[in-house]
Amino acid sequence: MAERLIQLAPAKVNLALHVTHRREDGYHDLESLVVFADVADELEATPADADTLTVSGPFAKALGVGETNLVTRAVAAFRDRWPDAVGTGLALHLTKNLPVAAGIGGGSADAAAALRLMAGLSNRPIAVSDLADMAATLGADVPACLVSTPLVARGVGEVLAPLPEFPACHIVLVNPMVPLATADVFRRLHAHDNYPLPELPSPLTRPAQLGIWLAETRNDLQPPAVKLVPAIGDIVAHLAEAQGCMLARMSGSGATVFGLFGSSGQAHQAAQVMRAANPDHWVAAAPLILP
């Protein structure tokens, strides 16, 4: 293998998230429009005698490097399934740029990056379907993060319909630096059987189309999350006032809020305003990753 390989783990954003059914196993069926922002953790691998993981970056202190780390689990799962596919050990280093427990799939994106890296190093072809099945065992968001392209996710997140086209948009992400556990949010969810997403326009190529469609959607997890972390509601209201903001809403189970914009200039201006108003918050502006 090359001396140094890198996989990016971009932030996952749920532009809309409808909770449609509570299953007998306690999990929930969802329908979500998922996109990925061009802001990411970075996973680097170099040949080594054995698999190891180190972590650095702004949010490194929030992570362990043992068996509970999703990168470690993904590599171990890959080796269990294909024991001879990658002949060398790997010294892995994760630069943790995305906040943890933030509703933007940071850990899931890291696991997906590890699976892509291992598949790329494999001495045999790995079927995409097999890799996706393995991703689903690591977490509900990992299959979507494995794709990292605009898609509609259904089921618990494992039934994916990638979108062939998507408008060029820019996004501002704001996190109040308050971790929010998904289980805590779901426990406070009152309505578990809500109507599904409306049908997407086809073709979906213009930001205005997307904005009109999103106005008919919601994030069912936002109200219970706001009760747990009221700052989420304040950020949504503040971002919604930014010039050119098509939609301000919480992503996933929070606490990260996004603002969607049609231009880079508007997004970066909004990010600058949010940083000035909330210097203790994490703020990022980036284009969406297109199909």
PLY file of the C-alpha trace (Angstrom):
ply
format ascii 1.0
element vertex 291
property float x
property float y
property float z
element edge 290
property int vertex1
property int vertex2
end_header
0.00 0.00 0.00
0.97 3.62 -0.33
2.78 5.06 2.68
-0.19 7.25 3.60
-3.89 7.00 2.75
-6.60 9.47 3.74
-10.39 9.17 3.86
-12.61 12.12 4.70
-15.66 11.69 6.95
-18.03 14.54 6.00
-20.77 15.87 8.26
-24.22 14.37 7.69
-27.16 16.77 7.76
-30.83 15.77 7.97
-32.61 18.52 6.04
-35.92 16.87 6.95
-36.61 14.02 9.36
-40.05 12.47 9.83
-40.62 9.78 12.47
-43.24 7.53 10.87
-43.58 4.49 13.14
-42.46 3.05 16.45
-41.53 -0.60 15.96
-42.05 -3.47 18.35
-38.29 -3.66 18.96
-38.36 -0.11 20.31
-36.63 1.45 17.29
-38.33 3.96 15.01
-38.91 3.98 11.28
-37.86 7.29 9.77
-37.95 9.11 6.47
-35.19 11.66 6.03
-33.66 13.80 3.31
-29.94 13.50 4.03
-27.10 15.59 2.59
-23.41 15.92 3.39
-21.44 19.09 3.97
-17.87 19.63 2.81
-16.58 19.85 6.39
-15.17 16.64 7.74
-13.17 14.54 10.12
-10.04 13.07 8.52
-8.90 9.46 8.86
-5.30 8.66 7.91
-3.71 5.21 7.65
-0.08 4.11 7.34
1.32 0.52 7.33
2.15 -0.89 10.77
2.72 -4.18 12.57
-0.71 -4.02 14.21
-3.87 -1.94 14.12
-3.70 1.14 16.36
-5.72 4.35 16.61
-4.74 7.81 17.76
-6.97 10.88 17.78
-6.23 14.59 17.61
-8.14 17.72 16.66
-10.55 20.15 18.33
-12.87 17.40 19.61
-10.36 14.65 20.35
-10.90 14.80 24.12
-14.52 13.68 23.71
-13.43 10.35 22.18
-11.74 7.21 23.41
-9.46 5.11 21.21
-10.41 1.67 22.56
-12.94 -0.90 21.45
-15.85 1.51 21.84
-14.50 3.85 19.17
-16.44 3.36 15.94
-13.27 3.45 13.82
-11.78 0.62 15.88
-15.05 -1.32 15.68
-15.30 -0.83 11.91
-11.76 -2.06 11.27
-12.28 -5.06 13.57
-15.59 -5.94 11.88
-13.95 -5.74 8.45
-11.09 -8.03 9.51
-13.52 -10.50 11.07
-15.50 -10.69 7.83
-12.51 -10.72 5.46
-9.55 -11.82 7.59
-6.96 -11.96 4.79
-8.15 -9.06 2.64
-5.79 -6.43 4.12
-2.42 -8.03 4.79
-0.81 -5.32 6.89
-1.65 -3.74 10.20
-2.63 -0.09 10.14
-1.62 2.87 12.25
-4.79 4.94 12.06
-5.00 8.59 13.01
-8.31 10.42 13.27
-8.39 14.20 13.18
-11.65 14.99 14.95
-12.94 18.25 13.48
-16.67 17.61 14.05
-18.36 17.90 17.46
-19.44 14.68 19.18
-23.08 13.73 19.95
-24.13 16.59 17.71
-26.67 15.17 15.25
-24.32 15.37 12.26
-23.16 11.75 12.24
-19.55 12.35 13.25
-18.92 8.88 14.70
-20.92 7.19 11.95
-19.00 9.12 9.30
-15.72 8.03 10.91
-16.82 4.38 10.83
-17.86 4.70 7.19
-14.51 6.26 6.33
-12.76 3.31 7.98
-14.82 0.82 5.95
-14.08 2.68 2.70
-10.40 2.76 3.58
-10.30 -0.98 4.32
-12.22 -1.82 1.14
-9.79 0.31 -0.86
-6.83 -1.60 0.62
-8.40 -5.01 0.08
-6.62 -7.50 -2.16
-10.03 -8.70 -3.42
-13.17 -6.87 -4.57
-15.62 -6.17 -1.74
-19.24 -6.02 -2.86
-20.90 -2.73 -2.06
-23.93 -4.59 -0.70
-21.73 -6.57 1.71
-20.02 -3.41 2.92
-23.41 -1.72 3.37
-24.69 -4.68 5.39
-21.65 -4.42 7.66
-22.17 -0.66 7.98
-25.71 -1.24 9.26
-24.38 -3.40 12.11
-22.24 -0.47 13.32
-25.02 2.12 13.55
-28.16 3.39 11.87
-26.38 6.32 10.17
-23.31 4.42 8.96
-24.87 3.13 5.68
-25.81 6.68 4.62
-22.35 7.96 5.60
-20.80 5.19 3.53
-22.45 6.79 0.47
-21.94 10.45 1.50
-24.14 11.81 -1.28
-27.67 13.32 -1.21
-30.23 10.60 -0.50
-33.53 9.70 1.10
-33.12 7.33 4.03
-35.94 5.13 5.30
-36.38 2.36 7.85
-34.03 2.98 10.77
-31.70 4.58 8.23
-30.54 1.54 6.29
-32.91 1.75 3.28
-31.26 4.30 1.00
-32.35 5.97 -2.23
-29.48 8.15 -3.55
-30.62 11.17 -5.54
-29.24 11.46 -9.09
-29.23 15.26 -8.96
-29.38 17.95 -6.31
-29.21 21.75 -6.29
-25.91 23.43 -5.47
-26.43 24.87 -1.99
-24.33 26.06 0.93
-24.89 25.35 4.57
-24.03 26.91 7.91
-23.72 24.56 10.89
-23.94 25.86 14.46
-23.56 23.74 17.58
-23.98 25.22 21.09
-21.36 22.79 22.45
-23.93 20.84 24.46
-23.83 17.06 23.80
-27.29 15.61 23.22
-27.90 11.86 23.39
-30.25 10.49 20.73
-31.96 8.17 23.23
-32.82 11.12 25.50
-34.49 12.94 22.62
-36.52 9.92 21.50
-37.70 9.32 25.07
-39.34 12.75 25.00
-40.98 12.27 21.60
-44.77 12.30 21.98
-45.97 11.46 18.44
-44.42 8.31 16.99
-46.61 7.77 13.90
-46.34 10.88 11.74
-46.97 11.32 8.04
-44.07 10.58 5.67
-42.07 12.97 3.52
-43.88 14.54 0.57
-42.79 13.41 -2.87
-39.64 15.14 -4.06
-39.83 17.19 -7.25
-38.20 15.61 -10.28
-35.88 16.85 -11.53
-34.61 18.55 -8.36
-32.04 20.99 -9.67
-32.82 24.48 -8.29
-32.39 25.78 -4.72
-35.83 27.44 -4.90
-37.44 24.04 -5.60
-35.71 22.57 -2.59
-36.74 25.47 -0.37
-40.41 25.15 -1.35
-40.35 21.39 -0.72
-38.61 21.78 2.65
-41.29 24.22 3.81
-43.72 21.28 3.80
-41.42 19.13 5.96
-40.10 19.14 9.50
-37.71 17.49 11.95
-39.92 15.60 14.40
-37.03 15.41 16.88
-36.57 19.18 17.11
-39.35 19.96 19.64
-38.18 17.41 22.25
-34.55 18.41 21.67
-35.37 22.09 22.25
-36.94 21.17 25.59
-33.67 19.53 26.59
-31.41 22.25 25.14
-33.33 25.56 24.73
-30.32 27.11 22.97
-31.27 25.07 19.89
-34.43 27.13 19.46
-32.49 30.37 19.89
-29.98 29.35 17.20
-32.78 28.35 14.78
-34.46 31.74 15.26
-31.20 33.65 14.83
-30.11 31.76 11.71
-33.56 32.13 10.14
-33.08 35.91 10.17
-29.88 35.72 8.09
-30.07 37.19 4.60
-30.70 34.45 2.03
-31.50 31.70 4.56
-33.97 29.32 2.91
-34.44 27.23 6.04
-33.09 27.03 9.58
-33.66 23.76 11.39
-32.01 21.25 13.72
-30.17 18.29 12.15
-30.80 14.74 13.33
-31.30 14.50 17.08
-29.31 17.69 17.67
-27.91 19.82 19.00
-26.43 21.10 15.70
-28.59 23.56 13.76
-28.20 24.25 10.06
-29.04 27.19 7.85
-29.45 26.49 4.13
-28.34 29.10 1.59
-28.23 29.45 -2.17
-24.82 31.14 -2.30
-21.43 30.83 -0.67
-21.29 34.55 0.14
-24.57 34.49 2.05
-23.54 31.39 3.99
-20.16 32.78 5.00
-21.70 36.10 6.00
-24.24 34.28 8.18
-21.49 32.17 9.74
-19.52 35.31 10.57
-22.56 36.83 12.27
-23.22 33.64 14.26
-19.59 33.46 15.42
-19.67 37.06 16.58
-22.95 36.55 18.45
-21.95 33.20 19.97
-18.15 32.97 20.28
-18.42 29.82 22.41
-20.37 27.93 19.72
-18.92 25.76 16.95
-19.72 27.32 13.57
-18.84 26.09 10.09
-19.88 27.11 6.56
-19.44 24.80 3.59
-20.94 23.75 0.26
-23.02 20.61 0.09
-21.43 17.58 -1.56
-23.31 16.95 -4.82
-24.04 13.63 -6.57
0 1
1 2
2 3
3 4
4 5
5 6
6 7
7 8
8 9
9 10
10 11
11 12
12 13
13 14
14 15
15 16
16 17
17 18
18 19
19 20
20 21
21 22
22 23
23 24
24 25
25 26
26 27
27 28
28 29
29 30
30 31
31 32
32 33
33 34
34 35
35 36
36 37
37 38
38 39
39 40
40 41
41 42
42 43
43 44
44 45
45 46
46 47
47 48
48 49
49 50
50 51
51 52
52 53
53 54
54 55
55 56
56 57
57 58
58 59
59 60
60 61
61 62
62 63
63 64
64 65
65 66
66 67
67 68
68 69
69 70
70 71
71 72
72 73
73 74
74 75
75 76
76 77
77 78
78 79
79 80
80 81
81 82
82 83
83 84
84 85
85 86
86 87
87 88
88 89
89 90
90 91
91 92
92 93
93 94
94 95
95 96
96 97
97 98
98 99
99 100
100 101
101 102
102 103
103 104
104 105
105 106
106 107
107 108
108 109
109 110
110 111
111 112
112 113
113 114
114 115
115 116
116 117
117 118
118 119
119 120
120 121
121 122
122 123
123 124
124 125
125 126
126 127
127 128
128 129
129 130
130 131
131 132
132 133
133 134
134 135
135 136
136 137
137 138
138 139
139 140
140 141
141 142
142 143
143 144
144 145
145 146
146 147
147 148
148 149
149 150
150 151
151 152
152 153
153 154
154 155
155 156
156 157
157 158
158 159
159 160
160 161
161 162
162 163
163 164
164 165
165 166
166 167
167 168
168 169
169 170
170 171
171 172
172 173
173 174
174 175
175 176
176 177
177 178
178 179
179 180
180 181
181 182
182 183
183 184
184 185
185 186
186 187
187 188
188 189
189 190
190 191
191 192
192 193
193 194
194 195
195 196
196 197
197 198
198 199
199 200
200 201
201 202
202 203
203 204
204 205
205 206
206 207
207 208
208 209
209 210
210 211
211 212
212 213
213 214
214 215
215 216
216 217
217 218
218 219
219 220
220 221
221 222
222 223
223 224
224 225
225 226
226 227
227 228
228 229
229 230
230 231
231 232
232 233
233 234
234 235
235 236
236 237
237 238
238 239
239 240
240 241
241 242
242 243
243 244
244 245
245 246
246 247
247 248
248 249
249 250
250 251
251 252
252 253
253 254
254 255
255 256
256 257
257 258
258 259
259 260
260 261
261 262
262 263
263 264
264 265
265 266
266 267
267 268
268 269
269 270
270 271
271 272
272 273
273 274
274 275
275 276
276 277
277 278
278 279
279 280
280 281
281 282
282 283
283 284
284 285
285 286
286 287
287 288
288 289
289 290
